[in-house]
């Protein structure tokens, strides 16, 4: 999997120095990234907005019937 940003590349290099990841892992990611110019930080994903579903009114039909019966 290639790096998404320069910050991620630096973080992986730091983890490599600390011994938390292997050199093979770092080299694999670096190889897949290639010589691409990466942004300093990756952009955040935008959250999907939910479609609003209109609510059905149950009480509206019920209240009309009661008003008609009261008038009679």
Buried (B, 14 or more C-beta within 10 A) or exposed (E): EBBBBBBBBEEBEEBBEEEEBEEEEBEEBBEEBEEEEBEEEEEEEEEEEEEEEEEEEEEEEEEEEEEEEEEE
